[in-house]
Structures are given as structure tokens and as C-alpha cells.
Amino acid sequence: MNGATIACTIAGLGGFGAGAYLSATGERTIGIILMAAGLAFQMLALRQLKMAKKKDLTDAG
């Protein structure tokens, strides 16, 4: 797992969490946008993990 995958995962979790909080506290539109962005980052991270598994990037050479 490389740094980009970890960054996408953290951005996805953070964005979704912030969106859920904002949706619950009153800023519904911004919250929904942040939750959608968080889910998009999670999909990117899963895509990167799938590609890494297919290529077997854990090998050294």
C-alpha cells in the first residue's frame, strides 16, 4: 500500500465524517457534498488497492 492509497483513505473517512457532522448540525447541503466527496475518495482508494493486488506490487522487483 503506497502513500496515495493511504491519503485517499484518510481523506475519504475525514470527508464523510465531517459531512455527516455538518448534515446533523444544520448545514445540510455542504454536509451532503462532503459525504459524496468522501465516498468518491473511498472508491479511489479501493480502486488503487484492487490494481495493486492485480499487479502484486508487494514484490521487490
C-alpha positions in Angstrom: 0.0 0.0 0.0 1.5 3.3 -1.0 1.1 6.8 0.3 -1.6 7.8 -2.2 -3.8 5.0 -1.2 -3.5 5.9 2.5 -4.1 9.6 1.7 -7.3 8.7 -0.2 -8.5 6.5 2.6 -7.9 9.2 5.2 -9.5 11.9 3.0 -12.5 9.7 2.4 -13.1 8.9 6.1 -12.5 12.5 7.1 -14.7 13.9 4.4 -17.5 11.6 5.2 -17.3 12.2 8.9 -17.2 15.9 8.5 -20.2 15.7 6.1 -22.2 13.6 8.5 -21.5 16.1 11.3 -22.4 19.1 9.3 -25.6 17.4 8.0 -26.6 16.7 11.6 -25.9 20.2 12.8 -27.8 22.2 10.2 -25.5 22.7 7.1 -27.3 20.0 5.1 -26.1 20.9 1.6 -22.5 21.3 2.5 -22.7 18.1 4.5 -24.1 16.1 1.6 -21.4 17.4 -0.7 -18.7 16.4 1.7 -20.2 13.0 2.2 -20.3 12.5 -1.6 -16.6 13.6 -1.8 -15.7 11.2 1.0 -17.3 8.3 -0.8 -15.5 9.3 -4.0 -12.2 9.2 -2.2 -13.1 5.8 -0.7 -13.8 4.5 -4.2 -10.5 5.8 -5.5 -8.7 4.0 -2.6 -10.5 0.8 -3.3 -9.6 1.0 -7.0 -6.0 1.6 -6.1 -6.0 -1.4 -3.8 -7.6 -3.6 -6.4 -5.0 -2.5 -9.0 -2.2 -3.1 -6.5 -3.5 -6.6 -5.8 -3.7 -7.4 -9.5 -0.2 -6.2 -10.2 1.2 -7.7 -7.0 3.1 -4.6 -6.0 4.3 -6.1 -2.8 7.2 -7.8 -4.7 10.6 -6.1 -4.6 11.5 -6.3 -8.2 
